[in-house]
């Protein structure tokens, strides 16, 4: 499995391929309360965090040094982005991917145009969960960012194919285009991508999909953008979004929507090393998700 680790504002470094049997343990903090009537109540805090354990055999000194750099802190204190491009991972944050259902608020969504707002809507018609994002547009939006909605960027190795999918409907007919910007290490926009515009109405959900290849480089960030064609917004309009997905390596969106896991931000907390013979390393690394 191609595995990359790197600082969010730096570069992604390719790690040696780990052995099968990667561990990804999810721990979701919770409290259990005993009720006087004999019942129990469980309360959960946040979405939980994972611990990832990878194993390698017979690494050379140079291959092992790539791990040792992160453990020694020579790339900086972190946190680090942990990316594997050959899994069916949904790299959007959980709240974005679920159309606000994970948190019940608009965390991760950024309307860029003047007079535009977003809200978490408990709509009766959903695909995933019980809520959708409601993006409200004024009539005849104007300005350089008119009718543009952004979400959180995710780290992606340069040259990797990226597939973005969303489901949309609207309070009245409007034309939408799904795409995004490629952002480099220093925050510069390196390019953009977009699918052809699609007419959206109120009668059911329409799936929008775009696939593009990230520019060459050690670390690129993909920032999804949804644009409404301003000339089609002739009256106040609300666009509803649900069941979003971002996959890497050209993988299509799965037939069944999967929850967003985001790009794990981790710290390398443990690195064990065995020396079966000189200059060859059998080792285990544990990355703990932070934030």
ABEGO torsion letter per residue (X at the ends): XBBBBBBAABBBBBBBBBBBGBBBBBBBBBBBBBBAAGBBBBBBBEAEBBBBBBBBBGBBAAAAAAAAAAAAGAAEAOBBBBBBAABABBABBAAAAAGGAAAGBABGBBBABBGBBBBBBBBABBABEABBBBBBBBBGBBEAABGBBBBBBBBBBBGBBBBBBBBBBBABBBBBBBBEBBBBAAGBBAEBBBBBBBBBBABEBBBBBBBBBBBBEABBBBBBBBBBBAAABABBBBBBBBGBBBBBGGBBBBABBBBBAEBBBBBBABBBBBBABBGBBBBBBBBBBBX
